[in-house]
Amino acid sequence: MDLIDTDEAEGFFTVVGGTERSDAATMILESGQSTGGPSNRHPDSDQWLYVKSGVGEVTLEGETHEIGPGDLFLIEAGETHEIANGGEDDLETVSVYAPAEYT
């Protein structure tokens, strides 16, 4: 068993663990920052996005959804998406990709 302290992760995007079946990453977006867009997709992996802190928006296949602390959002394999920080504080998330996207 691996126990990972996601508070130890630094930087915009950090892969914090994984196996051949799944992996996990942290992401920190500063106020006004976004990532992804109309061509951003994970062709073979679902992404479960959990919001640790902050507020923002996920645009999924052109439809925008507000997100905040405690929210868990599913981005299915192949869906285009963008994640944006719409608040004043950092937007901190943890994502799990299955099957593994980065390891």
N, C-alpha and C positions, 0 to 999 in steps of 0.2 A: 504494500500500500504506500502511495506517495501522498504526503500532506504538504500542500503548497500554500504559503502565506502570500496572497495576492497583493497585500499592502507593501511587500518588498520590491515589487516590480517597478521599474523606472522607464521613463520615456513614453513616446507616443503609442507604440505597439510592441508588446513583448510576449513571445510564446513562452509560457511558464511550465508546460509539461505536455506529454503526449505518449501515445502508443501507435501501433499501426492501425488501430481501429478508431481512435479519436484523439483530439488534442485541444488544449485550452490556451487562451491568450487574454491578456489585459490590454485595455486601450484607454488612454486619457486624452480627451479633447479639451482644449482651452476654450474660453468664451469666444464665440464667433467662428470657431474652427469646424470644418466638416471633412468627411472622408467618403470615398466611393463616388457614385454618380450613375448616370444612365447606362454605362457599360460595365459597371462593377457587379460581378456575380461569381459565385463558387459553383462551377458546373456539376460537381460530383458530391458536394458536401452540404448538409444542413448546417445552419449556424443558429445556435441558441444564444441570444444576447441578453445578459442580466445586467441591470443598472444598479451599481453600488451606490452612487451619489450623483447629484446634479440633475438637470433637466435638459431635454432636447427633443429631437424629432427623428424618426426613421421614415424615409420615403421608400416604399416597397412597391415595385412595379407601377410607379407614378402616383401612388396614394400615400398621403402623409399621415403619420400617427404620432401623437405626443407620447413621450416616455419620461419616467421619473423613478426615483429610488424604489427598489423592490420589484419593478416590472421585469417580466421575463418575456421575450419576444422571439418568435420563431421566424427565421428567414430560410425558406426551403431551397434546396439545391436548384440552381439555375435562375433564381429570382434576382432581378436587378435591385440594388439598394444603395442608399446613401444615409449616413448617420451624421447629424449636425447638433452642435451644442447651441441651444437657444437661450441659455441662462448666463448669469454673471460668474458663477463658480465653475470649476472643472466638471466635466461629465466623465465619470469613471465607470467602465464596464468590464465585465468578464464574459468572454464568448467561449462556447464549446462547439467544436466542429466534428461532425461525424458523417462519413468516415474522416480520418485525419486529413487536414488541408495543408499543414505546414511541417509535420514531422515525418 
